[in-house]
Amino acid sequence: MQKKVLIIDDENIICKGCEMVLGELGYLCEHSLSGVAGLELVLNNSYDLLLLDMKLKDMDGMEILETVKKAKPGLYIIVITGYSTVKNAVTAMKLGANDYISKPFSEDDIAIAIQNAFNN
């Protein structure tokens, strides 16, 4: 059975790029350009992994992370951000993120992070 990945990022190019890379690796992908809509998707559907941007136009990614971890504690979450700081990384990990990737990232970076997630 194929693994399902949800991408929540307000940059369409990031969503489409991740979908392309992950699709080539055999994963089923969906995306949301809105934090509010993405949160609704993740809470009302079944996913194996969430790629979550920290800075969204309509909602804070940290708030989504905290809400999702409470509702679906077993969901593997990789935070992706263009605002990478040690403080943000530590906060994300404390809130339950399983991995943290700084933008810009390469196709290999995202592929390796996803493969590591599913090999754990």
ChimeraX attribute file (.defattr): number of C-alpha atoms within 10 A of each C-alpha:
attribute: neighborCount
match mode: 1-to-1
recipient: residues
	/A:1	4
	/A:2	9
	/A:3	12
	/A:4	16
	/A:5	25
	/A:6	24
	/A:7	24
	/A:8	31
	/A:9	25
	/A:10	20
	/A:11	14
	/A:12	13
	/A:13	10
	/A:14	20
	/A:15	20
	/A:16	15
	/A:17	14
	/A:18	22
	/A:19	20
	/A:20	15
	/A:21	15
	/A:22	20
	/A:23	13
	/A:24	11
	/A:25	12
	/A:26	12
	/A:27	18
	/A:28	16
	/A:29	21
	/A:30	18
	/A:31	22
	/A:32	21
	/A:33	19
	/A:34	17
	/A:35	24
	/A:36	16
	/A:37	14
	/A:38	21
	/A:39	19
	/A:40	14
	/A:41	17
	/A:42	22
	/A:43	13
	/A:44	9
	/A:45	8
	/A:46	13
	/A:47	19
	/A:48	17
	/A:49	21
	/A:50	25
	/A:51	24
	/A:52	27
	/A:53	29
	/A:54	25
	/A:55	17
	/A:56	19
	/A:57	14
	/A:58	12
	/A:59	15
	/A:60	14
	/A:61	23
	/A:62	21
	/A:63	13
	/A:64	21
	/A:65	23
	/A:66	16
	/A:67	15
	/A:68	21
	/A:69	16
	/A:70	12
	/A:71	11
	/A:72	13
	/A:73	12
	/A:74	12
	/A:75	18
	/A:76	20
	/A:77	26
	/A:78	25
	/A:79	23
	/A:80	26
	/A:81	22
	/A:82	13
	/A:83	12
	/A:84	14
	/A:85	11
	/A:86	8
	/A:87	9
	/A:88	15
	/A:89	20
	/A:90	13
	/A:91	13
	/A:92	22
	/A:93	17
	/A:94	11
	/A:95	17
	/A:96	22
	/A:97	23
	/A:98	15
	/A:99	18
	/A:100	21
	/A:101	19
	/A:102	16
	/A:103	13
	/A:104	11
	/A:105	13
	/A:106	12
	/A:107	13
	/A:108	10
	/A:109	12
	/A:110	19
	/A:111	16
	/A:112	12
	/A:113	16
	/A:114	22
	/A:115	12
	/A:116	11
	/A:117	16
	/A:118	12
	/A:119	7
	/A:120	5
